[in-house]
Amino acid sequence: MQPEMRMHVPAPKSGMTDRDLQKLSATARDVSDFLKALSHHTRLIILCLLTEGEKTVGQLEESLGIQQAMVSQQLARLRPDGPVSGRREGRLIYYSVAHPHTTSLLHFLFAMFPGTQDN
């Protein structure tokens, strides 16, 4: 059983101070950057593959049927924004989903569009 995911979503209120609004704005910017990283179909597929476990660029290339340069380009976009992390082992880098909340978010997003998935 997965632990319950608790997130505090700050609700704008009429009595927000300037400091509250600045904090909300900074968080919204971070969330927006994270979602931008997810906003490409190849990056979403890469993330889904990584929910199965860590993979190298070569393994992702084989699974996706696209060139190594494209896989590397998409991973480069995912790494700085946080959804993906990598660990080096010799000459290979093994990529994985950086945080369990990312996996939960992917499950939620794909559940919103159930018509295209096998049950």
C-alpha positions in Angstrom: 0.0 0.0 0.0 1.4 3.4 -1.0 1.6 6.1 1.7 -1.1 8.7 1.4 0.2 11.7 -0.6 -0.4 14.9 1.2 0.2 18.1 -0.5 -0.6 21.6 0.7 -2.1 23.6 -2.1 -2.2 27.2 -0.9 -5.6 28.7 -1.5 -5.5 32.4 -2.4 -7.3 34.3 0.2 -8.5 37.9 0.4 -6.2 38.7 3.4 -3.0 37.5 1.7 0.1 39.5 2.7 2.6 40.6 0.1 4.9 37.9 1.6 2.3 35.2 1.2 1.7 36.3 -2.4 5.5 36.2 -3.1 5.7 32.7 -1.7 2.7 31.6 -3.8 4.2 33.2 -6.9 7.6 31.4 -6.4 5.9 28.1 -5.9 3.6 28.6 -8.9 6.7 29.3 -11.0 8.4 26.1 -9.8 5.2 24.1 -10.5 5.0 25.7 -14.0 8.6 24.8 -14.8 8.0 21.2 -13.7 4.9 20.9 -15.8 6.7 22.4 -18.8 9.2 19.6 -18.5 6.3 17.1 -18.8 4.7 18.9 -21.8 6.2 16.8 -24.6 4.8 13.4 -25.6 8.3 11.8 -25.8 9.3 13.1 -22.4 6.0 11.6 -20.9 6.8 8.2 -22.5 10.3 8.3 -21.1 9.0 9.1 -17.7 6.5 6.2 -17.9 9.3 3.8 -18.9 11.4 5.1 -16.0 8.6 4.3 -13.6 9.4 0.6 -14.3 12.9 1.2 -13.0 16.2 2.9 -14.0 17.3 2.7 -17.6 20.2 3.9 -19.7 19.9 6.0 -22.8 20.5 2.9 -24.9 17.7 1.0 -23.2 15.4 4.0 -23.7 16.5 4.3 -27.4 15.6 0.7 -28.0 12.2 0.9 -26.2 11.2 4.1 -28.0 12.7 3.3 -31.4 14.2 6.8 -31.7 17.7 8.0 -32.1 20.1 8.3 -29.1 20.4 12.1 -29.7 16.7 12.6 -29.3 16.6 10.5 -26.1 19.5 12.5 -24.7 17.9 15.8 -25.7 14.7 14.9 -23.9 16.5 13.6 -20.8 18.5 16.9 -20.7 15.2 18.7 -20.5 13.9 16.5 -17.8 17.0 16.5 -15.5 17.3 20.2 -14.5 13.6 20.6 -13.8 13.6 17.6 -11.4 11.5 14.8 -12.8 14.5 12.6 -13.7 17.8 11.9 -11.9 20.8 10.0 -13.1 23.6 8.0 -11.5 26.9 7.2 -13.3 28.2 3.7 -13.3 31.4 3.5 -15.3 30.6 4.9 -18.8 26.9 4.5 -18.4 24.3 6.8 -16.8 21.3 5.1 -15.3 18.2 7.4 -15.3 15.3 7.1 -12.9 12.3 9.0 -11.7 13.6 11.4 -9.1 10.7 11.4 -6.7 7.8 9.1 -6.0 5.4 12.0 -6.3 6.3 12.2 -10.0 5.1 8.6 -10.5 1.9 9.4 -8.6 1.3 12.4 -10.8 1.9 10.4 -14.0 -0.7 7.8 -12.8 -3.2 10.6 -12.1 -2.6 12.2 -15.4 -3.0 9.0 -17.4 -6.1 8.0 -15.4 -7.7 11.2 -16.7 -7.5 9.8 -20.3 -8.4 6.1 -19.8 -9.8 5.5 -23.3 -6.3 5.0 -24.8 -5.0 2.5 -22.3 -5.5 -1.3 -21.9 -7.3 -2.3 -18.7 
